[in-house]
């Protein structure tokens, strides 16, 4: 059975919006203000190597679809994986056929569509960005692991991964890893199934 891994760049104040500066935010590109170093690059490389499916929301998908086919040569094996892997995009506004190769649309019953993907044989299913989708997956208990690359910057405003999740959820810290010279920290959490959250 596959695992769903939610992998996010996160600011100290919990913002995940536009870390690469591709959006329209006047505060985008904040992940480039800190050096994650070779260890951070290796972490992202190993993470993608352990997967074979990308699960994306519409906004993230459109940004990736515009960028990755253009930069595969500069990004080598990583870019080849991004472009070659099966992509599943959750959207009610996009229409088939999708522009990025190996892309499939999930329009209705996201929970069932993702549960079906998880039941298949294969490697990890990676969710990059896609905050709204990540919260939907969380609500349906479909996330197996959260990998948060926390950058030492306060963005001030923007969309947050754990904005309004509706109820308390216990998490269990399974790994911490500092990377790079600027204090970037990778935190890995799993849902704490069946554990009570203290008041």
C-alpha positions as CSV (number, residue, x, y, z in Angstrom):
1,X,0.0,0.0,0.0
2,X,1.3,3.4,-0.9
3,X,1.9,6.2,1.6
4,X,0.8,9.9,1.1
5,X,3.6,12.3,2.0
6,X,2.8,16.0,2.3
7,X,6.0,17.9,1.7
8,X,6.0,21.6,2.3
9,X,8.3,24.7,2.5
10,X,7.1,26.5,5.6
11,X,8.1,29.9,7.1
12,X,8.5,30.3,10.9
13,X,5.0,31.8,11.1
14,X,3.5,28.8,9.2
15,X,3.1,30.3,5.7
16,X,3.4,27.9,2.7
17,X,2.2,30.3,0.0
18,X,4.5,31.1,-2.9
19,X,7.9,30.0,-1.5
20,X,9.4,30.1,-4.9
21,X,8.1,33.4,-6.1
22,X,6.1,32.2,-9.0
23,X,2.8,33.5,-7.8
24,X,1.4,37.0,-7.6
25,X,2.2,37.6,-4.0
26,X,4.4,40.6,-3.1
27,X,6.0,38.4,-0.5
28,X,6.8,35.4,-2.7
29,X,10.3,33.8,-3.1
30,X,11.0,33.7,0.6
31,X,12.5,30.2,0.5
32,X,15.5,31.6,-1.5
33,X,16.4,34.0,1.4
34,X,18.0,31.0,3.3
35,X,20.5,28.5,2.2
36,X,19.4,24.9,2.7
37,X,22.8,23.6,1.6
38,X,23.7,20.3,-0.1
39,X,22.0,18.3,2.7
40,X,18.7,20.0,2.0
41,X,19.1,19.4,-1.7
42,X,19.9,15.7,-1.0
43,X,16.8,15.4,1.2
44,X,14.6,16.7,-1.6
45,X,16.3,14.4,-4.1
46,X,15.9,11.3,-1.9
47,X,12.3,12.2,-1.2
48,X,11.4,12.3,-4.9
49,X,13.4,9.2,-5.6
50,X,11.3,7.3,-3.0
51,X,8.1,8.3,-4.9
52,X,6.6,7.6,-8.3
53,X,3.3,9.7,-8.1
54,X,2.7,13.4,-7.6
55,X,-0.7,14.5,-6.2
56,X,-1.3,18.2,-6.7
57,X,-3.9,20.9,-6.4
58,X,-4.8,23.1,-9.4
59,X,-2.6,26.1,-8.5
60,X,0.5,24.1,-7.8
61,X,-0.1,21.9,-10.8
62,X,-0.4,24.8,-13.2
63,X,2.8,26.4,-11.8
64,X,4.7,23.1,-12.1
65,X,3.3,22.3,-15.6
66,X,4.5,25.7,-16.8
67,X,8.0,25.3,-15.3
68,X,9.2,21.7,-15.2
69,X,9.1,20.8,-18.9
70,X,11.2,23.9,-19.6
71,X,13.9,23.2,-17.0
72,X,14.4,19.4,-17.2
73,X,17.8,19.8,-18.9
74,X,19.1,22.1,-16.1
75,X,17.7,19.9,-13.3
76,X,18.9,16.5,-14.6
77,X,17.5,13.3,-13.0
78,X,15.2,15.3,-10.6
79,X,13.6,17.1,-13.5
80,X,13.2,13.9,-15.5
81,X,11.3,12.4,-12.5
82,X,9.1,15.4,-12.1
83,X,8.2,15.3,-15.8
84,X,8.0,11.5,-16.1
85,X,6.1,10.6,-13.0
86,X,2.3,10.0,-13.0
87,X,0.6,13.2,-11.9
88,X,-2.9,13.4,-10.4
89,X,-4.4,16.8,-10.1
90,X,-7.4,17.6,-8.0
91,X,-9.6,20.3,-9.6
92,X,-13.2,21.1,-10.6
93,X,-12.2,23.7,-13.1
94,X,-9.5,22.1,-15.2
95,X,-10.5,19.9,-18.2
96,X,-9.0,16.9,-19.9
97,X,-6.6,16.6,-21.7
98,X,-4.2,18.2,-19.3
99,X,-1.1,19.9,-20.7
100,X,1.6,18.1,-18.6
101,X,2.4,14.6,-19.7
102,X,1.2,11.7,-17.6
103,X,-1.5,13.8,-15.9
104,X,-4.9,12.6,-14.7
105,X,-7.7,14.7,-13.3
106,X,-9.5,13.9,-10.0
107,X,-12.7,15.9,-10.2
108,X,-15.1,14.3,-7.8
109,X,-14.8,12.5,-4.4
110,X,-11.2,13.4,-3.7
111,X,-11.1,11.1,-0.7
112,X,-12.2,8.1,-2.7
113,X,-9.8,8.9,-5.6
114,X,-6.8,9.2,-3.3
115,X,-7.8,6.2,-1.2
116,X,-7.9,4.2,-4.5
117,X,-4.4,5.5,-5.3
118,X,-3.1,4.4,-1.9
119,X,-4.4,0.9,-2.4
120,X,-2.3,0.4,-5.5
121,X,1.2,-1.1,-5.4
122,X,4.0,1.3,-5.8
123,X,6.2,3.9,-4.1
124,X,5.2,7.0,-2.2
125,X,2.6,9.6,-3.4
126,X,4.1,13.1,-2.9
127,X,2.0,16.2,-2.3
128,X,4.0,19.4,-2.9
129,X,2.5,22.7,-2.0
130,X,-1.3,22.4,-2.6
131,X,-2.4,23.7,0.8
132,X,-6.1,23.3,0.2
133,X,-5.7,19.7,-1.0
134,X,-3.4,18.9,1.9
135,X,-6.1,20.1,4.4
136,X,-8.7,18.0,2.6
137,X,-6.5,14.9,2.8
138,X,-5.9,15.7,6.5
139,X,-9.6,15.9,7.2
140,X,-10.1,12.4,5.6
141,X,-7.1,10.9,7.5
142,X,-5.3,10.2,4.2
143,X,-1.9,11.7,5.1
144,X,0.7,9.2,6.4
145,X,3.5,11.7,6.9
146,X,4.2,15.5,6.9
147,X,7.7,16.7,5.9
148,X,8.1,20.4,6.8
149,X,11.2,22.2,5.6
150,X,11.1,25.2,8.0
151,X,12.9,28.4,6.8
152,X,14.0,30.9,9.4
153,X,11.9,33.8,8.2
154,X,8.6,35.4,9.2
155,X,6.6,36.2,6.1
156,X,3.9,38.0,7.9
157,X,0.9,36.9,5.9
158,X,-0.2,34.3,3.4
159,X,-1.8,30.9,3.2
160,X,-0.9,28.5,6.0
161,X,-0.8,24.8,5.9
162,X,-2.6,24.4,9.2
163,X,-4.9,27.3,8.8
164,X,-8.5,26.3,9.7
165,X,-8.5,22.5,10.1
166,X,-11.7,22.3,12.0
167,X,-10.5,20.2,14.9
168,X,-7.5,19.4,17.0
169,X,-5.1,16.8,15.6
170,X,-2.3,15.2,17.4
171,X,1.0,14.7,15.6
172,X,4.0,12.6,16.5
173,X,7.5,14.0,15.7
174,X,9.5,11.2,14.1
175,X,12.6,13.1,12.9
176,X,14.4,16.4,13.0
177,X,17.2,17.4,10.7
178,X,19.0,20.8,10.5
179,X,20.3,21.5,7.0
180,X,22.4,24.3,5.5
181,X,24.3,27.1,7.1
182,X,21.3,29.3,7.8
183,X,19.3,27.2,10.2
184,X,16.8,25.5,7.9
185,X,15.1,22.7,9.8
186,X,13.3,19.6,8.4
187,X,10.6,18.3,10.7
188,X,8.9,15.0,10.0
189,X,5.6,14.2,11.6
190,X,3.1,11.4,11.5
191,X,-0.5,11.6,12.6
192,X,-0.8,10.3,16.2
193,X,-3.5,7.8,15.5
194,X,-5.7,7.2,18.6
195,X,-3.7,9.5,20.8
196,X,-5.5,12.1,22.9
197,X,-4.6,15.8,22.6
198,X,-4.2,17.4,26.0
199,X,-6.3,20.5,26.9
